[in-house]
Amino acid sequence: MSSPEIASLSWGQMKVKGCSTTYKDCKVWPGGSRAWDWRETGTNHSPGVQPADLEEVVKKGVKTVVIGRGMSEALQVPASTVDYLKKNGIDVLVLQTEKAVAEYNALAAQGVKVGGVFHSTC
């Protein structure tokens, strides 16, 4: 199963190919995507992305996770979150969201089992 292409990104809006939903923040993995609701794990800009935000994506068998920190990189990614991924044998890329989407799409196009979490505003 391949990772879906992120078809478009603009401030506060993301579209994933094959999905009719417009997301503000989203999670993607081979074969699917859904809204990333920060309230589920109590995520905030600081301390930022928690391992709990990534568990669902990790369980999909990804080899690489791309984290989009927002258009102005306001979303933090603590070292403990990066360590969590590395301990699970997963490569991680932490980038500004536009760069993260481009990198994610390039990896997906190469057939890499890539997943990601993307913040589309600040």
C-alpha positions as CSV (number, residue, x, y, z in Angstrom):
1,M,0.0,0.0,0.0
2,S,1.4,3.4,-1.0
3,S,1.5,6.6,1.0
4,P,-1.0,9.1,-0.5
5,E,0.2,12.3,-2.1
6,I,-0.5,15.6,-0.4
7,A,-2.2,17.3,-3.2
8,S,-2.3,20.9,-1.9
9,L,-1.2,23.0,1.0
10,S,-2.0,26.6,1.9
11,W,-2.4,28.4,5.2
12,G,-4.9,26.4,7.3
13,Q,-5.8,24.0,4.5
14,M,-4.4,20.7,3.3
15,K,-5.8,18.2,0.8
16,V,-4.7,14.6,0.4
17,K,-5.1,12.9,-2.9
18,G,-8.1,10.5,-2.9
19,C,-9.7,12.2,0.1
20,S,-12.6,14.7,-0.1
21,T,-11.8,16.2,3.4
22,T,-9.9,19.4,3.7
23,Y,-7.7,19.2,6.8
24,K,-6.2,22.0,9.0
25,D,-3.6,19.6,10.4
26,C,-3.3,16.0,9.3
27,K,-1.8,12.6,9.8
28,V,-0.9,10.5,6.7
29,W,0.3,7.0,6.3
30,P,0.4,4.2,3.7
31,G,-3.2,3.8,2.6
32,G,-4.8,6.6,4.5
33,S,-5.1,10.0,6.3
34,R,-7.1,11.8,8.9
35,A,-7.4,15.0,10.7
36,W,-4.8,15.5,13.4
37,D,-6.8,16.8,16.4
38,W,-4.3,18.1,19.0
39,R,-7.0,17.8,21.7
40,E,-6.7,14.0,21.6
41,T,-3.3,14.2,23.2
42,G,-3.2,17.7,24.7
43,T,-0.7,18.8,22.1
44,N,0.3,22.5,22.0
45,H,2.9,24.5,20.2
46,S,5.1,24.0,23.2
47,P,6.3,21.4,24.2
48,G,5.0,20.3,20.8
49,V,4.6,17.0,19.0
50,Q,4.4,14.1,21.5
51,P,5.1,10.4,20.9
52,A,1.3,9.9,21.4
53,D,0.7,12.0,18.3
54,L,2.8,9.6,16.3
55,E,1.8,6.2,17.7
56,E,-1.0,5.7,15.1
57,V,1.3,6.5,12.2
58,V,4.1,4.3,13.6
59,K,1.6,1.4,13.9
60,K,1.0,1.6,10.2
61,G,4.5,0.1,9.6
62,V,6.2,3.3,8.2
63,K,10.0,3.4,7.7
64,T,10.1,7.3,7.7
65,V,8.1,9.9,9.5
66,V,8.0,13.5,8.3
67,I,6.9,16.2,10.8
68,G,5.7,19.6,9.5
69,R,6.3,22.2,12.2
70,G,4.0,24.8,10.7
71,M,4.5,27.6,8.1
72,S,6.5,29.7,10.7
73,E,7.8,26.6,12.5
74,A,6.0,27.5,15.7
75,L,5.3,23.8,16.5
76,Q,8.1,22.4,18.7
77,V,9.4,18.8,18.4
78,P,11.1,17.7,21.6
79,A,14.2,15.4,21.5
80,S,12.1,12.7,23.3
81,T,9.7,12.5,20.3
82,V,12.6,12.1,17.9
83,D,14.2,9.5,20.2
84,Y,10.9,7.6,20.3
85,L,10.9,7.3,16.5
86,K,14.5,6.3,16.3
87,K,14.1,3.6,19.0
88,N,11.4,2.2,16.8
89,G,13.8,2.1,13.8
90,I,12.1,4.9,12.0
91,D,13.9,7.7,10.2
92,V,12.6,11.1,11.1
93,L,12.6,14.5,9.2
94,V,11.5,17.6,11.1
95,L,10.9,20.5,8.7
96,Q,9.0,23.7,8.0
97,T,5.6,22.4,6.7
98,E,6.0,23.5,3.0
99,K,9.4,21.8,2.9
100,A,8.0,18.8,4.9
101,V,5.2,18.3,2.4
102,A,7.6,18.4,-0.5
103,E,9.9,15.9,1.1
104,Y,7.0,13.6,2.1
105,N,5.6,13.7,-1.5
106,A,9.1,12.9,-2.9
107,L,9.5,9.9,-0.6
108,A,6.0,8.7,-1.3
109,A,6.6,9.0,-5.1
110,Q,9.7,6.8,-4.6
111,G,7.6,4.1,-2.9
112,V,9.0,4.7,0.6
113,K,6.6,3.6,3.4
114,V,6.4,7.2,4.7
115,G,4.0,8.7,7.1
116,G,3.7,12.2,8.6
117,V,2.0,14.7,10.8
118,F,1.6,18.2,9.4
119,H,0.6,21.6,11.0
120,S,-0.7,24.0,8.3
121,T,-0.8,27.3,10.2
122,C,1.8,29.1,12.3
